[in-house]
Amino acid sequence: MSRTKTLLLGAVGLLLILMLAYYNGTAKIEQDLKFRGETLLAEHQLQWVDIEVEGRDLRLLGEAPSNKAANQAIALIKGLDGVDQVIDRFTLPAGHPASDASWSRVIEVD
């Protein structure tokens, strides 16, 4: 086999390995973040929060009983190791005054 074919075959093999590692690693990271987030929220009686994960970004959904509860959930999730962004998609019950809230926030974690 020529040297060019060998290098090309090696490059294709390396690319395939990297793609498989990325695909398998992402799913495990997402599962871990979701599990740790749900566990943390349950420990603080915030079961009303649903979590969707995309990579290291966590989207928080649910009907917040109050602004304080929503802010508490956001703060807890921001503190998780491995989280890149927290995206707030909370709603408030009908008739709830939300004048001091900034809903649908995207919070980047340092």
N, C-alpha and C positions, 0 to 999 in steps of 0.2 A: 504494500500500500504506500502511496506517495506521502510525502511529508505534508503537503497541502490538505489532502483528504483526512489525514490523521488529526491535524489541527482543527479542521472544520468539524469533524465528528466530535472532538473533545469540547469545542465551543457549544455545539448543539446540546451535548450531554450536560454541560454545566448550566446552560440556560434552563433546561428541563428540571434539573435539581433545584435551582433557585425558585422557579415558578411553583413547584410542589411544596417547597418549604414555606413560601409566602402564603399559599392557599391554606395549608394545614395550620400554620401558626396563627393566622388571623382568626380562624374559627375558635381556637382554644382561648385566645386572648379575649375575644368577645364574650364567650361563655363565662370565663372567670370574672370579668368586670361586672357582668349582669348578676351573677351569683353573689358576689361580694356586696354589690349595691343593694340588692333586694334584702340581703341579710342585715345590713346596716340599717336600712330604713325600717325593717320589721322590729329591730331592737329598740327603736325610738318611736314605736307605734305609728308609723307613717305608711301603713299598708295600702292607703289609697293611691299611692304613687305607682305608676307603671313605668318600666324602663325599656327603652329600645336602644340597641347598641349598633353602631356602625364604625368598625375599627376601634379607635379609642375615644370616639365621641359618644356621649350618652344623652339621649333625648328623654326628658321627664314629662310624663303625661298624667292627667287625672284631674278630678275636680277638687281643688284645694279648699279645705274648710275655712281657711283664713290666709291673709297675707303672711302672717307670722309662720304658719305651718309650711307654706310654700318656700319661704326664705330659709327655713330650717332644713328642708329637704335638699335644697340647692347647696347649702353650705356643707352638708354631710357628704354629698356626692362629689363636690369639688375637692374634698379632702382625701378621696380615695387615691392610692398610688396607681399610676398608669393612665389616669384620665387626662385627655387632651382638652376637650370642650364639653361644657354642660349646656344643653339647649333646653330651655324652659318652655313648655307648651301647656302650662296649666290653664285651667278655666276656673272661674268662681261660680258659686251657686247664683241663680237668678235673683236679682234684687240686692246683691251684696255690694256695698260701696267699695270700689277699687281705685279710689282717687289717688292713693299713695303708692300704687303698684305700677311696675313697668313690666307687663306680661310679655311673653314670647321673647325672652332674652336669650342671647348667646353669650356664654361666659367662657373665656379662655383661661385655662389653668396654666400657671407658670411651671 
